[in-house]
Amino acid sequence: MEFEKNGCLLRIFIGENDRAHGRPLYEWLVEEAKRQQLAGATVLRGLMGFGKKSRIHTSRILRLSSDLPVVVEIVDTRDRLEAYLASVEEEISEGLATLEKADVRFYR
């Protein structure tokens, strides 16, 4: 697959315990991105964070959270990511999604 230099990066911030279709939401999001033949996706697990409700989620032993932050990053063209986001948005009950320009250096 050829990839244009002016790509786009979609970041979806969710919780580790969020679910869709009976399994982790992050897993479902990546599999849906693959099904839609997007260029690539990565899931990152956070050590600490907070969101709209201002509740701290952390992996520190004294405040062990069972719902750590997760970021799903997906790279492709803006148009393809907009279509993807429209197709998955209803499954994301809590979280944040951002889109930003990505200067793609190589895709191999």
N, CA, C and O atoms as a GROMACS GRO file, in nm:
protein
  432
    1MET      N    1   0.083  -0.118   0.000
    1MET     CA    2   0.000   0.000   0.000
    1MET      C    3   0.088   0.124   0.000
    1MET      O    4   0.173   0.140   0.087
    2GLU      N    5   0.067   0.210  -0.097
    2GLU     CA    6   0.136   0.338  -0.100
    2GLU      C    7   0.069   0.433  -0.002
    2GLU      O    8  -0.051   0.423   0.022
    3PHE      N    9   0.146   0.524   0.053
    3PHE     CA   10   0.091   0.616   0.152
    3PHE      C   11   0.141   0.755   0.122
    3PHE      O   12   0.260   0.776   0.099
    4GLU      N   13   0.050   0.850   0.121
    4GLU     CA   14   0.091   0.987   0.094
    4GLU      C   15   0.163   1.048   0.213
    4GLU      O   16   0.140   1.010   0.328
    5LYS      N   17   0.250   1.144   0.185
    5LYS     CA   18   0.330   1.206   0.290
    5LYS      C   19   0.243   1.281   0.391
    5LYS      O   20   0.273   1.279   0.511
    6ASN      N   21   0.137   1.345   0.346
    6ASN     CA   22   0.050   1.421   0.435
    6ASN      C   23  -0.059   1.330   0.491
    6ASN      O   24  -0.169   1.322   0.436
    7GLY      N   25  -0.026   1.263   0.599
    7GLY     CA   26  -0.121   1.174   0.662
    7GLY      C   27  -0.191   1.241   0.778
    7GLY      O   28  -0.185   1.362   0.794
    8CYS      N   29  -0.256   1.160   0.856
    8CYS     CA   30  -0.330   1.210   0.972
    8CYS      C   31  -0.320   1.106   1.083
    8CYS      O   32  -0.314   0.986   1.056
    9LEU      N   33  -0.317   1.153   1.206
    9LEU     CA   34  -0.310   1.066   1.323
    9LEU      C   35  -0.437   1.083   1.405
    9LEU      O   36  -0.471   1.194   1.446
   10LEU      N   37  -0.507   0.973   1.428
   10LEU     CA   38  -0.624   0.970   1.514
   10LEU      C   39  -0.582   0.910   1.646
   10LEU      O   40  -0.523   0.802   1.650
   11ARG      N   41  -0.613   0.980   1.755
   11ARG     CA   42  -0.591   0.926   1.889
   11ARG      C   43  -0.725   0.914   1.959
   11ARG      O   44  -0.803   1.009   1.963
   12ILE      N   45  -0.751   0.795   2.014
   12ILE     CA   46  -0.874   0.772   2.088
   12ILE      C   47  -0.834   0.736   2.231
   12ILE      O   48  -0.770   0.633   2.255
   13PHE      N   49  -0.871   0.820   2.326
   13PHE     CA   50  -0.839   0.802   2.467
   13PHE      C   51  -0.959   0.735   2.535
   13PHE      O   52  -1.069   0.791   2.536
   14ILE      N   53  -0.937   0.617   2.590
   14ILE     CA   54  -1.044   0.542   2.655
   14ILE      C   55  -0.988   0.477   2.782
   14ILE      O   56  -0.872   0.499   2.817
   15GLY      N   57  -1.070   0.400   2.849
   15GLY     CA   58  -1.027   0.325   2.967
   15GLY      C   59  -1.004   0.179   2.933
   15GLY      O   60  -1.066   0.124   2.842
   16GLU      N   61  -0.914   0.119   3.005
   16GLU     CA   62  -0.880  -0.022   2.984
   16GLU      C   63  -1.000  -0.114   2.998
   16GLU      O   64  -1.007  -0.218   2.932
   17ASN      N   65  -1.095  -0.079   3.085
   17ASN     CA   66  -1.211  -0.164   3.109
   17ASN      C   67  -1.328  -0.138   3.015
   17ASN      O   68  -1.428  -0.209   3.021
   18ASP      N   69  -1.317  -0.038   2.928
   18ASP     CA   70  -1.426  -0.010   2.834
   18ASP      C   71  -1.442  -0.129   2.740
   18ASP      O   72  -1.345  -0.191   2.697
   19ARG      N   73  -1.568  -0.159   2.707
   19ARG     CA   74  -1.596  -0.279   2.628
   19ARG      C   75  -1.688  -0.248   2.511
   19ARG      O   76  -1.765  -0.153   2.513
   20ALA      N   77  -1.676  -0.332   2.408
   20ALA     CA   78  -1.764  -0.327   2.291
   20ALA      C   79  -1.782  -0.469   2.240
   20ALA      O   80  -1.685  -0.542   2.222
   21HIS      N   81  -1.905  -0.508   2.218
   21HIS     CA   82  -1.935  -0.640   2.164
   21HIS      C   83  -1.874  -0.752   2.248
   21HIS      O   84  -1.827  -0.852   2.194
   22GLY      N   85  -1.876  -0.735   2.381
   22GLY     CA   86  -1.831  -0.839   2.472
   22GLY      C   87  -1.681  -0.854   2.488
   22GLY      O   88  -1.635  -0.954   2.542
   23ARG      N   89  -1.603  -0.757   2.440
   23ARG     CA   90  -1.456  -0.765   2.455
   23ARG      C   91  -1.399  -0.625   2.475
   23ARG      O   92  -1.472  -0.526   2.462
   24PRO      N   93  -1.270  -0.615   2.506
   24PRO     CA   94  -1.213  -0.482   2.529
   24PRO      C   95  -1.235  -0.389   2.409
   24PRO      O   96  -1.217  -0.430   2.294
   25LEU      N   97  -1.273  -0.265   2.437
   25LEU     CA   98  -1.299  -0.167   2.332
   25LEU      C   99  -1.176  -0.143   2.247
   25LEU      O  100  -1.186  -0.134   2.124
   26TYR      N  101  -1.058  -0.132   2.310
   26TYR     CA  102  -0.936  -0.106   2.233
   26TYR      C  103  -0.911  -0.217   2.131
   26TYR      O  104  -0.866  -0.191   2.019
   27GLU      N  105  -0.939  -0.340   2.169
   27GLU     CA  106  -0.921  -0.454   2.079
   27GLU      C  107  -1.018  -0.444   1.961
   27GLU      O  108  -0.980  -0.464   1.846
   28TRP      N  109  -1.144  -0.414   1.992
   28TRP     CA  110  -1.244  -0.400   1.888
   28TRP      C  111  -1.210  -0.286   1.792
   28TRP      O  112  -1.228  -0.300   1.671
   29LEU      N  113  -1.160  -0.173   1.846
   29LEU     CA  114  -1.124  -0.059   1.762
   29LEU      C  115  -1.011  -0.094   1.665
   29LEU      O  116  -1.016  -0.056   1.548
   30VAL      N  117  -0.910  -0.166   1.712
   30VAL     CA  118  -0.798  -0.205   1.625
   30VAL      C  119  -0.846  -0.302   1.519
   30VAL      O  120  -0.810  -0.290   1.402
   31GLU      N  121  -0.926  -0.399   1.559
   31GLU     CA  122  -0.976  -0.496   1.461
   31GLU      C  123  -1.065  -0.430   1.357
   31GLU      O  124  -1.064  -0.468   1.240
   32GLU      N  125  -1.142  -0.330   1.399
   32GLU     CA  126  -1.226  -0.256   1.304
   32GLU      C  127  -1.139  -0.174   1.209
   32GLU      O  128  -1.170  -0.163   1.090
   33ALA      N  129  -1.030  -0.115   1.260
   33ALA     CA  130  -0.937  -0.041   1.174
   33ALA      C  131  -0.874  -0.134   1.070
   33ALA      O  132  -0.859  -0.097   0.954
   34LYS      N  133  -0.838  -0.254   1.112
   34LYS     CA  134  -0.781  -0.352   1.018
   34LYS      C  135  -0.885  -0.393   0.915
   34LYS      O  136  -0.855  -0.405   0.796
   35ARG      N  137  -1.009  -0.416   0.961
   35ARG     CA  138  -1.116  -0.454   0.869
   35ARG      C  139  -1.138  -0.346   0.763
   35ARG      O  140  -1.168  -0.377   0.647
   36GLN      N  141  -1.125  -0.220   0.804
   36GLN     CA  142  -1.142  -0.110   0.709
   36GLN      C  143  -1.013  -0.080   0.632
   36GLN      O  144  -1.007   0.017   0.556
   37GLN      N  145  -0.911  -0.163   0.651
   37GLN     CA  146  -0.784  -0.155   0.579
   37GLN      C  147  -0.714  -0.020   0.597
   37GLN      O  148  -0.659   0.037   0.503
   38LEU      N  149  -0.716   0.030   0.721
   38LEU     CA  150  -0.640   0.151   0.752
   38LEU      C  151  -0.492   0.117   0.757
   38LEU      O  152  -0.455   0.000   0.769
   39ALA      N  153  -0.407   0.218   0.749
   39ALA     CA  154  -0.263   0.196   0.736
   39ALA      C  155  -0.200   0.128   0.857
   39ALA      O  156  -0.112   0.044   0.840
   40GLY      N  157  -0.243   0.163   0.979
   40GLY     CA  158  -0.183   0.101   1.097
   40GLY      C  159  -0.244   0.153   1.225
   40GLY      O  160  -0.299   0.263   1.229
   41ALA      N  161  -0.232   0.071   1.330
   41ALA     CA  162  -0.288   0.108   1.461
   41ALA      C  163  -0.199   0.053   1.571
   41ALA      O  164  -0.136  -0.051   1.556
   42THR      N  165  -0.195   0.125   1.682
   42THR     CA  166  -0.119   0.084   1.799
   42THR      C  167  -0.200   0.118   1.924
   42THR      O  168  -0.266   0.221   1.930
   43VAL      N  169  -0.193   0.031   2.023
   43VAL     CA  170  -0.259   0.055   2.152
   43VAL      C  171  -0.150   0.082   2.256
   43VAL      O  172  -0.056   0.004   2.269
   44LEU      N  173  -0.164   0.191   2.328
   44LEU     CA  174  -0.070   0.229   2.434
   44LEU      C  175  -0.144   0.230   2.567
   44LEU      O  176  -0.252   0.288   2.579
   45ARG      N  177  -0.085   0.166   2.667
   45ARG     CA  178  -0.143   0.162   2.801
   45ARG      C  179  -0.074   0.267   2.887
   45ARG      O  180   0.049   0.268   2.898
   46GLY      N  181  -0.153   0.354   2.948
   46GLY     CA  182  -0.098   0.462   3.028
   46GLY      C  183  -0.071   0.421   3.171
   46GLY      O  184  -0.136   0.330   3.224
   47LEU      N  185   0.024   0.487   3.233
   47LEU     CA  186   0.056   0.464   3.374
   47LEU      C  187  -0.032   0.546   3.466
   47LEU      O  188  -0.058   0.510   3.580
   48MET      N  189  -0.079   0.661   3.412
   48MET     CA  190  -0.159   0.750   3.495
   48MET      C  191  -0.233   0.847   3.405
   48MET      O  192  -0.184   0.883   3.299
   49GLY      N  193  -0.351   0.889   3.448
   49GLY     CA  194  -0.424   0.988   3.370
   49GLY      C  195  -0.558   1.020   3.433
   49GLY      O  196  -0.599   0.958   3.531
   50PHE      N  197  -0.626   1.120   3.375
   50PHE     CA  198  -0.762   1.152   3.416
   50PHE      C  199  -0.834   1.207   3.295
   50PHE      O  200  -0.772   1.250   3.198
   51GLY      N  201  -0.966   1.206   3.303
   51GLY     CA  202  -1.048   1.253   3.192
   51GLY      C  203  -1.153   1.350   3.237
   51GLY      O  204  -1.133   1.423   3.334
   52LYS      N  205  -1.265   1.352   3.167
   52LYS     CA  206  -1.371   1.450   3.190
   52LYS      C  207  -1.422   1.449   3.334
   52LYS      O  208  -1.455   1.555   3.388
   53LYS      N  209  -1.428   1.332   3.395
   53LYS     CA  210  -1.479   1.322   3.533
   53LYS      C  211  -1.373   1.353   3.638
   53LYS      O  212  -1.402   1.348   3.758
   54SER      N  213  -1.250   1.385   3.596
   54SER     CA  214  -1.138   1.421   3.683
   54SER      C  215  -1.101   1.314   3.785
   54SER      O  216  -1.043   1.345   3.889
   55ARG      N  217  -1.132   1.190   3.756
   55ARG     CA  218  -1.094   1.079   3.843
   55ARG      C  219  -0.954   1.030   3.800
   55ARG      O  220  -0.934   0.996   3.684
   56ILE      N  221  -0.860   1.028   3.894
   56ILE     CA  222  -0.723   0.983   3.863
   56ILE      C  223  -0.722   0.831   3.849
   56ILE      O  224  -0.774   0.759   3.934
   57HIS      N  225  -0.661   0.785   3.742
   57HIS     CA  226  -0.637   0.642   3.721
   57HIS      C  227  -0.486   0.624   3.722
   57HIS      O  228  -0.415   0.692   3.647
   58THR      N  229  -0.438   0.534   3.804
   58THR     CA  230  -0.293   0.516   3.817
   58THR      C  231  -0.258   0.371   3.840
   58THR      O  232  -0.341   0.292   3.885
   59SER      N  233  -0.133   0.336   3.810
   59SER     CA  234  -0.085   0.200   3.833
   59SER      C  235  -0.003   0.191   3.961
   59SER      O  236   0.049   0.084   3.994
   60ARG      N  237   0.010   0.303   4.035
   60ARG     CA  238   0.085   0.300   4.161
   60ARG      C  239   0.023   0.200   4.256
   60ARG      O  240  -0.099   0.188   4.263
   61ILE      N  241   0.106   0.129   4.327
   61ILE     CA  242   0.060   0.017   4.410
   61ILE      C  243  -0.039   0.060   4.519
   61ILE      O  244  -0.130  -0.016   4.551
   62LEU      N  245  -0.022   0.180   4.576
   62LEU     CA  246  -0.111   0.224   4.682
   62LEU      C  247  -0.247   0.270   4.630
   62LEU      O  248  -0.345   0.276   4.706
   63ARG      N  249  -0.253   0.303   4.503
   63ARG     CA  250  -0.378   0.348   4.442
   63ARG      C  251  -0.403   0.270   4.315
   63ARG      O  252  -0.433   0.328   4.210
   64LEU      N  253  -0.390   0.140   4.324
   64LEU     CA  254  -0.400   0.056   4.206
   64LEU      C  255  -0.538   0.069   4.140
   64LEU      O  256  -0.640   0.045   4.204
   65SER      N  257  -0.538   0.108   4.016
   65SER     CA  258  -0.662   0.122   3.941
   65SER      C  259  -0.678   0.002   3.849
   65SER      O  260  -0.581  -0.045   3.790
   66SER      N  261  -0.799  -0.046   3.837
   66SER     CA  262  -0.824  -0.156   3.745
   66SER      C  263  -0.870  -0.102   3.610
   66SER      O  264  -0.908  -0.180   3.522
   67ASP      N  265  -0.867   0.030   3.593
   67ASP     CA  266  -0.912   0.091   3.468
   67ASP      C  267  -0.812   0.196   3.423
   67ASP      O  268  -0.840   0.316   3.423
   68LEU      N  269  -0.694   0.149   3.383
   68LEU     CA  270  -0.588   0.240   3.341
   68LEU      C  271  -0.622   0.306   3.207
   68LEU      O  272  -0.701   0.252   3.129
   69PRO      N  273  -0.562   0.422   3.180
   69PRO     CA  274  -0.586   0.489   3.052
   69PRO      C  275  -0.528   0.408   2.937
   69PRO      O  276  -0.424   0.343   2.950
   70VAL      N  277  -0.597   0.412   2.824
   70VAL     CA  278  -0.551   0.346   2.702
   70VAL      C  279  -0.567   0.446   2.588
   70VAL      O  280  -0.667   0.516   2.580
   71VAL      N  281  -0.466   0.451   2.501
   71VAL     CA  282  -0.472   0.535   2.382
   71VAL      C  283  -0.459   0.445   2.260
   71VAL      O  284  -0.364   0.368   2.249
   72VAL      N  285  -0.555   0.456   2.170
   72VAL     CA  286  -0.548   0.385   2.043
   72VAL      C  287  -0.506   0.488   1.939
   72VAL      O  288  -0.576   0.586   1.917
   73GLU      N  289  -0.391   0.464   1.874
   73GLU     CA  290  -0.342   0.555   1.771
   73GLU      C  291  -0.356   0.487   1.635
   73GLU      O  292  -0.315   0.372   1.618
   74ILE      N  293  -0.412   0.559   1.541
   74ILE     CA  294  -0.432   0.506   1.406
   74ILE      C  295  -0.387   0.611   1.306
   74ILE      O  296  -0.421   0.728   1.319
   75VAL      N  297  -0.309   0.568   1.207
   75VAL     CA  298  -0.258   0.659   1.104
   75VAL      C  299  -0.315   0.620   0.968
   75VAL      O  300  -0.319   0.502   0.932
   76ASP      N  301  -0.359   0.720   0.895
   76ASP     CA  302  -0.405   0.702   0.757
   76ASP      C  303  -0.430   0.841   0.701
   76ASP      O  304  -0.376   0.939   0.753
   77THR      N  305  -0.510   0.852   0.597
   77THR     CA  306  -0.548   0.984   0.546
   77THR      C  307  -0.661   1.040   0.631
   77THR      O  308  -0.732   0.965   0.697
   78ARG      N  309  -0.676   1.170   0.628
   78ARG     CA  310  -0.781   1.233   0.708
   78ARG      C  311  -0.921   1.182   0.669
   78ARG      O  312  -1.003   1.153   0.755
   79ASP      N  313  -0.946   1.172   0.539
   79ASP     CA  314  -1.078   1.126   0.493
   79ASP      C  315  -1.109   0.986   0.543
   79ASP      O  316  -1.221   0.960   0.588
   80ARG      N  317  -1.013   0.896   0.535
   80ARG     CA  318  -1.035   0.758   0.580
   80ARG      C  319  -1.054   0.752   0.732
   80ARG      O  320  -1.136   0.673   0.781
   81LEU      N  321  -0.980   0.834   0.805
   81LEU     CA  322  -0.995   0.836   0.951
   81LEU      C  323  -1.129   0.898   0.992
   81LEU      O  324  -1.190   0.852   1.089
   82GLU      N  325  -1.174   0.999   0.922
   82GLU     CA  326  -1.305   1.058   0.950
   82GLU      C  327  -1.415   0.954   0.930
   82GLU      O  328  -1.507   0.944   1.011
   83ALA      N  329  -1.406   0.875   0.822
   83ALA     CA  330  -1.505   0.771   0.795
   83ALA      C  331  -1.499   0.663   0.902
   83ALA      O  332  -1.603   0.615   0.948
   84TYR      N  333  -1.378   0.624   0.941
   84TYR     CA  334  -1.360   0.524   1.047
   84TYR      C  335  -1.423   0.573   1.177
   84TYR      O  336  -1.499   0.501   1.241
   85LEU      N  337  -1.390   0.695   1.216
   85LEU     CA  338  -1.441   0.750   1.341
   85LEU      C  339  -1.594   0.756   1.341
   85LEU      O  340  -1.657   0.725   1.442
   86ALA      N  341  -1.652   0.794   1.229
   86ALA     CA  342  -1.799   0.796   1.220
   86ALA      C  343  -1.857   0.657   1.238
   86ALA      O  344  -1.967   0.642   1.292
   87SER      N  345  -1.785   0.554   1.194
   87SER     CA  346  -1.837   0.417   1.203
   87SER      C  347  -1.822   0.355   1.342
   87SER      O  348  -1.892   0.260   1.374
   88VAL      N  349  -1.732   0.408   1.426
   88VAL     CA  350  -1.708   0.349   1.558
   88VAL      C  351  -1.754   0.437   1.673
   88VAL      O  352  -1.759   0.391   1.788
   89GLU      N  353  -1.786   0.561   1.646
   89GLU     CA  354  -1.814   0.659   1.752
   89GLU      C  355  -1.923   0.614   1.849
   89GLU      O  356  -1.912   0.640   1.969
   90GLU      N  357  -2.026   0.549   1.802
   90GLU     CA  358  -2.136   0.507   1.889
   90GLU      C  359  -2.093   0.405   1.993
   90GLU      O  360  -2.158   0.392   2.097
   91GLU      N  361  -1.986   0.332   1.968
   91GLU     CA  362  -1.937   0.231   2.062
   91GLU      C  363  -1.855   0.292   2.175
   91GLU      O  364  -1.827   0.224   2.274
   92ILE      N  365  -1.817   0.418   2.162
   92ILE     CA  366  -1.732   0.485   2.261
   92ILE      C  367  -1.820   0.571   2.350
   92ILE      O  368  -1.855   0.683   2.315
   93SER      N  369  -1.856   0.516   2.467
   93SER     CA  370  -1.948   0.588   2.557
   93SER      C  371  -1.877   0.696   2.638
   93SER      O  372  -1.938   0.796   2.675
   94GLU      N  373  -1.748   0.676   2.667
   94GLU     CA  374  -1.668   0.775   2.739
   94GLU      C  375  -1.531   0.780   2.674
   94GLU      O  376  -1.479   0.677   2.632
   95GLY      N  377  -1.474   0.898   2.664
   95GLY     CA  378  -1.340   0.910   2.608
   95GLY      C  379  -1.321   1.040   2.534
   95GLY      O  380  -1.400   1.133   2.548
   96LEU      N  381  -1.216   1.044   2.454
   96LEU     CA  382  -1.179   1.163   2.378
   96LEU      C  383  -1.114   1.116   2.249
   96LEU      O  384  -1.037   1.020   2.249
   97ALA      N  385  -1.144   1.183   2.140
   97ALA     CA  386  -1.080   1.153   2.013
   97ALA      C  387  -1.021   1.281   1.956
   97ALA      O  388  -1.086   1.386   1.959
   98THR      N  389  -0.898   1.273   1.904
   98THR     CA  390  -0.833   1.388   1.843
   98THR      C  391  -0.779   1.347   1.707
   98THR      O  392  -0.744   1.231   1.685
   99LEU      N  393  -0.771   1.443   1.617
   99LEU     CA  394  -0.711   1.424   1.485
   99LEU      C  395  -0.605   1.530   1.467
   99LEU      O  396  -0.626   1.647   1.501
  100GLU      N  397  -0.490   1.490   1.415
  100GLU     CA  398  -0.385   1.589   1.388
  100GLU      C  399  -0.308   1.549   1.264
  100GLU      O  400  -0.306   1.432   1.224
  101LYS      N  401  -0.245   1.648   1.202
  101LYS     CA  402  -0.164   1.622   1.084
  101LYS      C  403  -0.046   1.533   1.121
  101LYS      O  404   0.009   1.544   1.231
  102ALA      N  405  -0.009   1.447   1.031
  102ALA     CA  406   0.108   1.361   1.051
  102ALA      C  407   0.194   1.368   0.925
  102ALA      O  408   0.148   1.336   0.816
  103ASP      N  409   0.317   1.409   0.941
  103ASP     CA  410   0.412   1.413   0.831
  103ASP      C  411   0.476   1.274   0.820
  103ASP      O  412   0.571   1.243   0.891
  104VAL      N  413   0.423   1.192   0.733
  104VAL     CA  414   0.468   1.053   0.720
  104VAL      C  415   0.603   1.049   0.649
  104VAL      O  416   0.616   1.096   0.536
  105ARG      N  417   0.702   0.993   0.716
  105ARG     CA  418   0.839   0.983   0.661
  105ARG      C  419   0.860   0.856   0.581
  105ARG      O  420   0.925   0.858   0.477
  106PHE      N  421   0.805   0.746   0.629
  106PHE     CA  422   0.805   0.622   0.552
  106PHE      C  423   0.698   0.531   0.604
  106PHE      O  424   0.653   0.544   0.718
  107TYR      N  425   0.657   0.438   0.518
  107TYR     CA  426   0.556   0.338   0.553
  107TYR      C  427   0.595   0.211   0.480
  107TYR      O  428   0.567   0.194   0.361
  108ARG      N  429   0.662   0.121   0.552
  108ARG     CA  430   0.712  -0.003   0.489
  108ARG      C  431   0.701  -0.119   0.582
  108ARG      O  432   0.739  -0.230   0.545
   0.00000   0.00000   0.00000
